[in-house]
Amino acid sequence: MITGGCLCGAVRYESSAEPITTRLCWCRFCQYIAAGNAAVSVCFLTARIKIAGETGDYESVADSGNRMHRRFCPACGVHLFSEAESRPHLIFVRAGTLDDPNMIRPAATIWTAK
């Protein structure tokens, strides 16, 4: 079982499925949420992840042109998930929110240049 959550514990998630992939994203928005570095995201099928707790939603348009929903804990502000409207079957979990982030290894690097 893969588990994780935000800093304050108000939002928790779990999945019995293995991740599809892990990637580092260097788009400008991901640099903001990762404090200047690439954001490390772990991809799961949306149907295979269970989320407990309320999340806030910040909607934006990514460099790719995809409309994104970036979900965060409204209590502590930790960014937890990203979902693209063009790929509703996928959810990207921020690796730093995993209870065991050492279990993942990045497989791809994206948006290294505009």
Residue pairs with C-beta under 8 A, 6 or more apart in sequence:
1 14
1 15
1 16
2 14
2 15
2 16
2 17
2 18
2 19
2 98
2 100
2 103
3 12
3 13
3 14
3 98
3 99
4 12
4 13
4 14
4 80
4 93
4 97
4 98
4 99
5 11
5 12
5 13
5 53
5 80
5 97
5 99
6 12
6 53
6 72
6 73
6 75
6 76
6 78
6 80
6 97
7 73
7 76
7 78
8 73
8 75
8 76
8 78
10 53
10 54
10 73
10 74
10 75
10 76
11 51
11 52
11 53
11 54
11 55
11 73
11 78
11 80
12 51
12 52
12 53
13 49
13 50
13 51
13 52
13 80
13 81
13 93
13 97
14 49
14 50
15 44
15 48
15 49
15 50
16 48
17 44
17 45
17 48
17 49
19 42
19 43
19 44
19 104
20 43
20 44
20 45
20 90
21 42
21 43
21 107
21 108
22 40
22 41
22 42
22 43
22 95
22 104
22 105
22 106
22 107
22 108
23 40
23 41
23 43
23 106
23 107
23 108
23 109
23 110
24 38
24 39
24 40
24 41
24 106
24 108
24 109
24 110
25 38
25 39
25 41
25 109
25 110
25 111
26 38
26 109
26 110
26 111
26 112
27 62
27 63
27 64
27 110
27 111
28 63
29 60
29 62
29 63
29 68
29 70
30 38
30 39
30 111
31 37
31 38
31 39
33 39
33 70
33 79
33 94
34 40
38 109
39 94
40 94
40 95
40 96
40 104
40 106
41 82
41 92
41 93
41 94
41 95
42 92
42 93
42 94
42 95
42 98
42 104
43 90
43 91
43 92
43 93
44 90
44 91
44 92
44 93
45 89
45 90
45 91
46 83
46 88
46 89
46 90
46 91
47 89
49 91
49 93
51 81
53 73
54 74
55 71
55 72
55 73
55 74
55 80
55 81
56 71
56 72
56 73
56 74
57 69
57 70
57 71
57 72
58 69
58 70
58 71
58 72
59 67
59 68
59 69
59 70
60 67
60 68
60 70
61 67
61 68
62 68
62 84
63 111
63 114
64 111
66 84
66 85
66 86
66 87
67 84
67 85
67 86
68 82
68 83
68 84
68 85
69 82
69 83
69 84
69 85
70 79
70 81
70 82
71 79
71 80
71 81
71 82
71 83
72 78
72 79
72 80
73 80
78 94
78 97
79 94
80 93
80 94
80 97
81 91
81 92
81 93
81 94
82 91
82 92
82 94
83 90
83 91
83 92
84 90
95 101
95 104
98 104
